[in-house]
Amino acid sequence: MNTAEKSLRSLVDRWLTPTSATPVRVIQFGRTSSSRGRYVRVEAHRPDGPVALFFFRHNDGTWRVFPPDTARSQYLYWLGAV
């Protein structure tokens, strides 16, 4: 996997397709209290309303839209999904 495929910017571009009419911004970032894993919440403003995604840093240095396997249940609990 090349560096561009690992970058948070490339994932934001791919998932949220920012434009001058629909900009994106980081609205939250940090570490979870349980596993200390990094996360970033990015929001795009669409005509229908805002759309936000969480991106999670994995141990291999990649950013993904799903939490690492070792902490997935902790992240889901933290997000209020369970």
C-alpha positions in Angstrom: 0.0 0.0 0.0 1.5 3.4 -0.9 1.6 6.4 1.3 -1.3 8.2 -0.4 -3.6 5.2 0.3 -2.7 5.4 4.0 -3.2 9.1 4.5 -6.2 10.6 6.2 -6.5 13.2 3.5 -6.9 10.6 0.8 -9.6 8.9 2.8 -11.5 12.1 3.4 -11.3 12.9 -0.3 -12.6 9.5 -1.2 -15.4 9.2 1.3 -16.6 12.8 1.5 -15.5 14.3 -1.8 -15.0 17.8 -0.6 -15.5 20.7 -3.0 -15.6 24.5 -2.6 -19.4 24.2 -2.3 -19.3 21.3 0.2 -16.2 21.9 2.3 -15.1 19.5 5.1 -13.6 20.2 8.5 -12.3 18.3 11.4 -14.8 18.7 14.2 -13.3 16.3 16.8 -10.1 14.4 17.3 -8.3 12.6 20.1 -7.7 9.3 21.8 -10.3 6.9 23.3 -10.0 6.5 27.0 -10.0 2.7 26.9 -7.5 1.8 24.2 -5.8 5.1 23.6 -6.5 4.7 19.9 -6.5 7.8 17.7 -9.6 8.9 16.0 -10.7 11.9 13.9 -14.3 13.0 13.2 -14.7 14.9 9.9 -17.8 16.7 8.8 -19.0 17.8 5.3 -21.8 20.2 4.8 -24.2 19.0 2.2 -27.4 20.6 0.8 -29.4 17.9 2.7 -27.5 18.7 6.0 -24.1 17.8 7.6 -22.5 14.4 7.1 -19.9 13.2 9.6 -17.5 10.2 9.6 -15.1 8.9 12.2 -11.7 7.7 11.0 -9.6 5.4 13.1 -5.8 5.0 13.1 -4.7 1.4 12.9 -1.4 -0.1 14.3 0.0 -0.3 10.8 -0.3 3.4 10.4 -3.3 3.4 8.1 -6.5 5.4 8.7 -9.8 3.6 8.2 -13.5 4.2 8.7 -13.7 1.2 11.1 -11.9 0.7 14.4 -9.0 -1.8 14.7 -10.1 -5.4 15.5 -8.5 -5.3 18.9 -10.5 -2.3 20.0 -13.7 -2.5 17.9 -16.1 -3.4 20.7 -14.6 -0.6 22.9 -15.0 1.9 20.1 -18.6 0.8 19.4 -19.4 1.2 23.1 -17.7 4.6 23.2 -19.7 5.7 20.1 -22.9 4.5 21.7 -23.5 1.9 19.0 -24.0 -1.1 21.4 
